[in-house]
């Protein structure tokens, strides 16, 4: 997520406004330098893998919105995606595209840098008021058939004990300058966030990132050029103890990660589209996402148009946003705007919150064959799976506040795990349950804003096992993704 002034304010509120909170259960250890010669490690990556940026930015650009009336075509225009493949050097210290990635024009020192204060500027940005107009004549597929699922009992399981969190370590940087895969040099991913993971094929993990910038990247947040709403990488790295290396990213040109899900990039209409989870059913990949209307809502919030589902039938190279698999944001308070979707058994379970970082978590399920048919969904309401009342009536399974939700089902043990940012604790917490509807354990803080100011995310790596939980975390001040490891006690 980037391009949002208000989110920066919210991140500061999380990072410093709640600084009194401390994680009593977790000891945070600094990572040791990695230089074992494995791909994606060694001096090239490790010498700056612990790099963090000052909380005082070098530049502070203050957007000044002004109203603008804009015609908006519906449906949105569609362009055929361009995809290329490129053989990259095995040695990540080798820059495959110096002509594209070298930034030689360094700004001369100024008074702001000498005094260690931000170079403040303003940027006038349009806040659009849209007038719908007919778009291109696009032939939409037929709607899925209307189905009427039954109401079924779904009692809750007993709450397990609160997870015991031991040491929590920042393992390595996943994206940006100094990352184990040098995404700035290999894919022009200089700044990005999230790092949402799912097993896309045997021995392969897909990793989806949010708003991404390339050349000219300047934290905090995603300031810079070459803005893409989202990008996708793949990893086969099972040795996570030295970081998670990316084998490849979906590219649209040489050394350039492609935008997967397009967006209008018009503030107050659709500013961006952000992945929220991913999963595979058979050979089809699915990605839940949120269509962001504007980041410029009240502090600690944003406003979505809807939560939706996209799918890919070519291994994640190209994606289609299904025109009917959507959950509209009614009056800005509707559930399932930010979703985490998990296949388990015959069903896919959808855990979701409203837009903002302040809502409770609801739950739905759908037969795996009907993921794109919203009429096939049952919502958990007071001990039942039922379509009655629809998604607006789902009973919370975890109380507010919850944000950046990540849920995992471990088939071998039948255990459910849930990680998310709890803004009341200013920490990424872990809960566990014996059933998707709970009762869920209390949230155990893993990392807090005391150790990592402006933190958010907390997306579980699917190959975590036993007492080792790996997850990705972002911070607003770095605006990049780090791989974390938490030791989970018995």
C-alpha positions in Angstrom: 0.0 0.0 0.0 1.3 3.5 -0.8 0.3 6.8 -2.3 -1.5 7.7 0.9 -0.9 10.6 3.1 -3.5 9.6 5.7 -2.0 6.1 5.9 1.3 7.7 6.8 -0.4 9.6 9.6 -2.1 6.3 10.7 1.2 4.5 10.6 2.8 7.1 12.8 -0.1 6.8 15.2 0.4 3.1 15.4 4.2 3.4 15.6 4.5 6.2 18.1 1.1 7.2 19.4 0.8 3.8 21.2 4.5 3.5 22.1 3.6 2.8 25.7 2.6 -0.8 24.8 5.3 -3.3 25.1 5.4 -7.0 24.1 5.9 -8.9 27.3 6.0 -12.3 25.7 8.4 -11.8 22.8 12.1 -11.1 22.8 13.2 -9.6 19.5 16.6 -10.7 18.3 18.6 -8.9 15.6 19.7 -11.1 12.7 23.2 -12.2 12.1 24.8 -11.3 8.8 24.3 -14.1 6.2 27.3 -15.1 4.0 26.9 -18.8 3.3 27.2 -18.5 -0.4 23.7 -19.6 -1.1 21.7 -17.9 -3.9 20.3 -14.7 -2.5 22.7 -14.4 0.3 26.3 -13.4 0.8 28.0 -10.0 1.2 26.0 -8.4 -1.5 22.7 -8.9 0.3 23.8 -9.2 3.9 25.9 -6.0 4.1 22.8 -3.9 4.0 20.1 -6.5 5.0 19.7 -4.8 8.3 19.3 -1.4 6.7 16.6 0.8 8.2 15.7 4.4 7.4 15.5 7.2 9.8 12.1 8.1 11.1 12.9 11.6 10.0 12.5 11.5 6.2 14.8 13.2 3.8 11.8 14.5 1.9 8.2 15.1 3.0 5.8 15.7 0.2 2.4 17.1 1.4 -0.4 16.5 -1.0 -2.9 19.3 -1.4 -6.1 17.9 -2.9 -8.3 20.0 -5.1 -11.7 19.0 -6.6 -11.9 17.9 -10.2 -14.9 16.7 -12.2 -13.9 13.7 -14.3 -15.8 11.5 -16.7 -15.4 7.8 -15.8 -16.2 5.1 -18.4 -18.0 2.0 -17.2 -16.9 -0.7 -17.8 -13.2 0.3 -17.4 -11.1 0.0 -20.5 -9.0 -3.2 -20.8 -5.6 -3.5 -22.3 -3.9 -6.8 -23.3 -1.1 -7.4 -20.8 2.5 -7.7 -22.1 4.7 -10.4 -20.5 8.3 -11.3 -21.1 10.7 -13.9 -19.7 14.3 -13.1 -18.9 17.2 -15.2 -17.8 18.8 -13.4 -14.9 22.3 -14.0 -13.5 22.4 -16.6 -10.7 24.7 -14.2 -8.7 22.3 -11.6 -7.3 25.3 -9.3 -6.8 25.4 -8.9 -10.6 23.3 -6.1 -11.9 21.6 -7.4 -15.1 20.3 -4.0 -16.2 22.6 -1.2 -15.1 21.3 1.0 -17.9 17.9 0.8 -16.3 18.6 0.7 -12.6 21.6 2.9 -11.9 20.7 6.2 -10.3 23.7 8.4 -10.9 22.0 11.8 -10.5 22.5 12.5 -6.9 21.0 15.7 -5.5 23.5 18.1 -4.0 23.5 18.6 -0.2 21.1 21.3 1.0 20.3 23.0 4.2 17.6 20.4 5.1 20.1 17.5 4.9 22.7 19.4 6.9 20.2 20.2 9.6 18.7 16.7 9.5 15.2 18.0 8.9 12.9 17.0 6.0 12.9 18.8 2.7 9.2 19.7 2.8 7.3 20.4 -0.4 3.6 20.5 -1.4 2.0 18.7 -4.3 -1.4 19.6 -5.7 -3.3 16.4 -6.4 -6.8 16.1 -8.0 -9.6 14.6 -5.9 -12.0 13.4 -8.6 -15.7 13.6 -8.7 -16.7 11.1 -11.3 -19.4 11.3 -13.9 -20.2 7.8 -15.2 -20.2 7.5 -19.0 -20.5 4.5 -21.3 -17.3 2.6 -21.7 -16.0 0.3 -24.4 -18.3 -2.4 -25.7 -16.9 -5.3 -23.7 -18.6 -8.6 -23.8 -19.0 -9.8 -20.2 -19.3 -13.5 -19.4 -22.7 -14.8 -18.2 -23.5 -14.5 -14.5 -23.0 -17.7 -12.5 -26.3 -19.5 -11.8 -28.2 -18.4 -8.7 -28.0 -21.1 -6.0 -29.6 -21.3 -2.6 -27.3 -23.0 -0.1 -28.9 -24.5 3.0 -28.5 -23.3 6.5 -26.3 -25.7 8.5 -25.3 -25.8 12.2 -21.8 -24.8 12.9 -21.0 -24.9 16.6 -17.8 -23.3 17.9 -14.9 -25.4 19.2 -13.4 -24.7 22.6 -10.8 -22.0 22.7 -7.2 -23.3 22.8 -4.5 -21.8 25.0 -3.0 -18.5 24.0 0.1 -19.2 21.8 3.4 -18.8 23.7 5.8 -16.6 21.7 9.5 -17.0 22.2 12.2 -15.2 20.3 11.2 -13.2 17.3 13.9 -12.5 14.7 14.1 -10.3 11.7 15.7 -12.8 9.3 16.3 -10.8 6.1 15.0 -8.1 3.8 12.8 -9.5 1.0 12.5 -6.5 -1.2 14.3 -3.3 -2.2 18.0 -2.3 -1.9 20.0 -4.9 0.0 17.4 -7.5 -0.2 18.3 -11.2 -0.6 17.0 -11.1 -4.2 18.1 -7.5 -5.0 14.6 -6.7 -6.4 15.7 -3.1 -7.0 18.3 -4.2 -9.6 16.5 -7.3 -11.0 12.9 -6.1 -11.2 12.9 -2.3 -10.5 11.0 -3.0 -7.2 12.8 -0.4 -5.0 9.9 0.1 -2.5 6.9 -2.1 -1.8 5.0 -3.7 1.0 2.8 -6.7 2.2 4.3 -9.9 0.8 1.2 -12.1 0.8 2.1 -15.8 0.3 0.3 -18.9 -0.9 1.4 -22.3 -2.3 0.8 -21.8 -6.0 2.2 -25.1 -7.1 4.1 -28.0 -5.5 7.4 -26.6 -4.3 6.4 -23.0 -5.3 5.2 -20.1 -3.2 3.6 -17.0 -4.9 4.3 -13.7 -3.2 2.1 -10.7 -3.9 3.1 -7.2 -3.0 1.2 -4.0 -2.8 1.8 -0.6 -4.3 5.3 -0.6 -5.8 7.7 2.1 -6.9 10.9 1.9 -8.8 13.5 4.6 -9.7 13.5 7.6 -7.5 12.1 5.6 -4.5 12.2 7.7 -1.3 10.7 6.5 2.0 8.8 6.9 4.2 6.0 5.3 2.2 6.0 4.7 -1.5 7.3 8.0 -2.8 9.0 7.7 -6.2 8.4 6.9 -9.9 7.2 3.9 -11.8 4.2 3.3 -9.6 2.5 -0.2 -10.0 -0.5 -1.1 -7.9 0.8 -4.6 -7.3 3.5 -7.1 -8.4 4.0 -10.8 -8.0 7.0 -13.0 -7.4 7.7 -16.7 -7.0 9.9 -18.6 -4.5 11.0 -22.2 -4.2 13.3 -21.4 -1.2 12.7 -23.8 1.6 15.7 -22.7 3.7 14.1 -19.7 5.3 16.6 -19.4 8.0 18.7 -17.1 5.8 15.8 -15.3 4.2 13.4 -15.9 1.4 14.8 -15.5 -2.1 12.6 -14.9 -5.2 13.3 -17.1 -8.2 11.4 -14.8 -10.5 8.8 -12.1 -10.8 6.1 -11.6 -13.5 7.7 -9.1 -15.9 6.4 -6.9 -18.7 9.8 -5.8 -19.9 13.5 -6.3 -19.2 14.2 -6.1 -15.4 10.8 -4.8 -14.7 8.0 -6.4 -12.6 4.6 -6.1 -14.1 1.4 -4.7 -12.6 -1.0 -7.6 -12.3 -4.4 -6.0 -11.4 -4.8 -2.7 -13.0 -6.5 0.3 -11.4 -7.8 3.6 -12.6 -5.4 5.6 -10.4 -8.0 8.3 -9.9 -8.3 9.4 -6.3 -11.9 9.2 -5.0 -12.9 6.9 -7.9 -10.3 4.1 -7.7 -6.8 5.0 -6.7 -5.4 1.5 -6.6 -6.1 -2.2 -6.2 -4.4 -4.1 -3.4 -4.0 -7.9 -3.0 -5.2 -9.2 0.3 -4.7 -13.0 0.0 -4.1 -15.8 -2.6 -4.8 -19.5 -2.9 -4.9 -22.2 -5.5 -7.7 -24.7 -6.4 -6.4 -27.2 -8.9 -4.5 -25.4 -11.7 -6.4 -22.1 -11.1 -4.9 -19.3 -9.0 -7.1 -17.0 -7.1 -6.3 -13.6 -5.5 -8.6 -11.6 -3.3 -8.1 -7.8 -3.5 -9.6 -4.6 -2.5 -10.5 -1.8 -4.8 -9.4 1.4 -3.0 -11.5 4.5 -3.6 -9.3 6.8 -1.6 -6.6 6.7 1.0 -7.6 10.2 2.1 -10.3 9.2 4.6 -10.2 9.9 8.3 -7.0 8.9 10.1 -6.3 5.2 10.4 -8.8 4.3 7.7 -9.2 4.1 4.0 -12.3 3.7 1.8 -12.9 0.8 -0.6 -15.3 0.5 -3.5 -15.5 -3.3 -3.0 -13.6 -6.4 -2.1 -13.2 -8.7 -5.1 -11.6 -11.9 -6.5 -9.3 -12.2 -9.5 -8.2 -15.5 -11.1 -5.3 -16.7 -13.3 -5.2 -19.8 -15.5 -1.6 -19.4 -16.6 0.2 -19.9 -13.3 -0.1 -16.3 -12.2 1.2 -14.5 -15.3 -2.0 -12.8 -16.2 -5.1 -12.2 -14.1 -8.8 -11.5 -14.7 -10.8 -9.5 -12.2 -14.1 -11.4 -12.1 -16.9 -8.9 -12.8 -19.4 -10.6 -10.4 -17.2 -11.9 -7.5 -17.5 -8.7 -5.5 -18.6 -7.6 -2.1 -19.7 -3.9 -2.4 -18.8 -1.5 0.4 -22.3 -0.2 1.5 -22.0 3.1 3.3 -18.4 2.4 3.9 -19.0 -0.1 6.7 -19.5 -3.4 5.0 -17.6 -6.6 5.9 -15.3 -8.6 3.6 -13.6 -5.6 2.1 -10.2 -6.9 3.2 -10.3 -10.7 2.9 -8.0 -13.7 3.7 -9.2 -16.8 1.8 -8.1 -20.3 2.7 -9.0 -23.6 1.1 -9.6 -26.5 3.6 -11.3 -29.7 2.7 -14.2 -29.2 0.3 -14.6 -25.5 1.1 -12.8 -22.2 0.7 -13.1 -20.1 3.9 -13.2 -16.3 3.6 -12.2 -14.3 6.7 -12.8 -10.6 6.3 -12.9 -7.1 7.8 -14.4 -3.8 6.7 -12.1 -1.2 5.2 -9.9 0.5 7.8 -7.7 -1.1 10.5 -10.5 -0.9 13.1 -13.0 -3.5 12.2 -14.0 -7.0 13.5 -13.4 -10.3 11.6 -16.3 -12.1 9.9 -16.3 -15.5 8.2 -17.9 -17.1 5.2 -17.4 -20.4 3.3 -18.1 -21.6 -0.3 -17.6 -24.9 -2.1 -14.2 -24.9 -3.8 -15.9 -25.3 -7.2 -18.0 -22.1 -6.7 -15.5 -19.6 -5.5 -16.6 -17.0 -8.1 -20.4 -17.4 -7.4 -21.3 -15.1 -4.6 -24.7 -16.7 -4.2 -23.1 -20.0 -3.1 -21.5 -18.4 -0.1 -22.7 -19.2 3.5 -21.9 -16.7 6.3 -21.3 -17.7 9.8 -24.0 -16.2 12.0 -24.5 -17.2 15.6 -23.7 -20.9 15.3 -24.9 -21.5 11.7 -23.7 -21.4 8.2 -26.4 -19.5 6.3 -26.9 -17.4 3.3 -29.7 -15.5 5.1 -28.9 -11.9 5.4 -25.8 -12.2 3.2 -22.4 -10.8 4.0 -23.7 -7.8 5.9 -25.0 -10.0 8.7 -22.0 -12.2 9.4 -21.3 -12.5 13.2 -17.8 -11.4 14.2 -15.6 -14.4 15.1 -12.8 -12.1 16.5 -13.5 -8.7 17.9 -12.1 -5.4 16.6 -9.6 -4.1 15.8 -7.9 -6.2 13.2 -6.0 -5.3 10.0 -3.9 -7.0 7.3 -5.4 -10.4 8.1 -3.5 -13.6 7.3 -5.0 -17.0 8.0 -3.5 -20.5 7.6 -4.8 -24.0 7.9 -2.3 -26.7 8.7 -3.8 -29.9 7.3 -1.4 -32.2 9.2 -2.5 -31.0 12.6 -6.0 -29.6 11.8 -4.9 -26.3 13.5 -5.9 -22.8 12.3 -3.6 -19.9 12.8 -4.4 -16.2 12.3 -2.0 -13.3 12.3 -3.0 -9.6 12.0 -2.2 -6.1 13.1 -4.0 -5.3 16.3 -4.0 -1.5 16.5 -5.1 -1.5 20.1 -1.9 -3.3 21.1 0.2 -1.7 18.3 1.4 -5.2 17.6 1.1 -8.0 15.1 -0.6 -10.8 17.0 -1.1 -14.6 16.6 -4.3 -16.5 17.4 -5.0 -20.2 17.1 -8.2 -22.2 16.8 -9.5 -25.8 16.2 -12.1 -24.6 13.8 -12.4 -21.6 11.4 -15.3 -20.1 13.4 -13.5 -20.5 16.7 -13.6 -19.9 19.5 -10.1 -18.4 18.7 -7.5 -18.1 21.4 -6.5 -14.7 22.7 -4.1 -12.8 20.6 -0.4 -13.2 21.5 1.8 -10.3 20.4 4.7 -11.3 18.2 6.2 -8.0 17.3 5.2 -4.5 18.4 5.7 -0.9 17.5 8.2 -0.6 20.3 10.7 -2.7 18.3 9.5 -1.8 14.9 7.8 1.6 14.7 5.2 2.0 11.9 4.9 -1.8 11.4 2.0 -3.4 9.6 1.2 -6.6 7.8 2.1 -10.0 9.3 1.5 -12.6 6.5 2.2 -16.2 7.4 4.5 -18.3 5.2 2.7 -21.5 4.2 5.8 -23.6 4.8 6.1 -22.7 8.4 6.1 -25.8 10.5 6.4 -27.0 14.1 7.5 -24.4 16.5 8.8 -22.0 13.8 6.4 -19.5 12.3 7.8 -17.4 9.4 5.9 -14.3 8.3 6.5 -11.1 6.3 6.2 -7.6 7.9 6.4 -4.1 6.4 7.2 -0.8 8.0 6.2 2.5 6.7 9.6 4.1 7.4 11.4 1.6 5.2 8.5 0.8 2.9 9.8 -2.6 2.1 9.2 -6.2 3.2 11.1 -8.2 5.8 11.0 -11.9 6.6 10.4 -12.6 10.3 10.7 -15.7 12.4 8.8 -16.4 15.6 9.5 -19.3 17.9 6.1 -20.7 19.1 6.3 -22.5 22.4 4.2 -25.6 23.4 
